């Protein structure tokens, strides 16, 4: 074989190797994106926490306070007699 032919074979093999490495890198990036898409879909599927406004929060806090201090009967009595 001539030196020119050997050089051509060497360059061709090197070119193929570079293509293979680039292809592998692209495939890895695609797989990574697929994984991230799956995680994004999972996060989107989780139930969202409902925001609570000040009025609703106050109602919940008051009810909790009344239950904790056992004031329901006293408040009911005061409403009727009051």
C-alpha positions as CSV (number, residue, x, y, z in Angstrom):
1,X,0.0,0.0,0.0
2,X,1.2,3.5,-0.8
3,X,1.7,6.1,1.8
4,X,-1.1,8.2,0.3
5,X,-3.5,5.3,0.6
6,X,-2.5,4.8,4.2
7,X,-3.0,8.5,4.9
8,X,-6.5,8.4,3.4
9,X,-7.4,5.3,5.4
10,X,-6.1,7.0,8.6
11,X,-8.0,10.2,7.9
12,X,-11.2,8.3,7.1
13,X,-10.9,6.2,10.3
14,X,-10.3,9.4,12.3
15,X,-13.3,11.1,10.7
16,X,-15.5,8.2,11.5
17,X,-14.3,8.2,15.1
18,X,-15.0,11.9,15.4
19,X,-18.5,11.3,14.0
20,X,-19.1,8.5,16.4
21,X,-18.1,10.6,19.4
22,X,-20.3,13.5,18.2
23,X,-23.2,11.1,17.7
24,X,-22.7,9.7,21.2
25,X,-22.6,13.2,22.6
26,X,-25.8,14.1,20.8
27,X,-27.5,10.9,22.0
28,X,-26.5,11.6,25.6
29,X,-27.9,15.1,25.4
30,X,-31.2,13.8,23.9
31,X,-31.4,11.3,26.7
32,X,-30.7,13.9,29.3
33,X,-33.5,16.1,27.8
34,X,-35.9,13.2,27.9
35,X,-35.1,12.6,31.6
36,X,-35.7,16.3,32.3
37,X,-39.0,16.3,30.4
38,X,-40.1,13.3,32.5
39,X,-39.3,15.1,35.7
40,X,-41.1,18.3,34.5
41,X,-44.2,16.2,33.6
42,X,-44.0,14.6,37.1
43,X,-43.8,17.9,38.8
44,X,-46.6,19.3,36.8
45,X,-48.8,16.3,37.7
46,X,-48.4,16.9,41.4
47,X,-51.3,18.6,43.1
48,X,-50.8,22.4,43.4
49,X,-51.0,24.0,46.8
50,X,-54.0,26.2,47.0
51,X,-53.2,29.8,48.0
52,X,-55.2,30.9,51.0
53,X,-56.3,34.5,51.4
54,X,-56.3,36.5,54.6
55,X,-60.0,36.2,55.4
56,X,-60.0,32.4,55.0
57,X,-56.8,32.1,57.1
58,X,-58.4,34.2,59.9
59,X,-61.5,32.0,59.9
60,X,-59.3,28.9,60.2
61,X,-57.2,30.5,63.0
62,X,-60.3,31.6,64.9
63,X,-61.9,28.2,64.6
64,X,-58.7,26.6,65.8
65,X,-58.5,29.0,68.8
66,X,-62.1,28.4,69.8
67,X,-61.6,24.6,69.6
68,X,-58.4,24.8,71.6
69,X,-59.8,27.0,74.3
70,X,-63.2,25.2,74.3
71,X,-65.1,28.4,73.9
72,X,-67.9,27.2,71.6
73,X,-70.5,26.9,74.3
74,X,-69.7,30.3,75.9
75,X,-69.8,32.0,72.5
76,X,-73.1,30.3,71.6
77,X,-74.6,31.4,74.9
78,X,-73.4,35.0,74.4
79,X,-74.9,35.1,70.9
80,X,-78.3,34.0,72.1
81,X,-78.4,36.2,75.2
82,X,-76.3,39.0,73.9
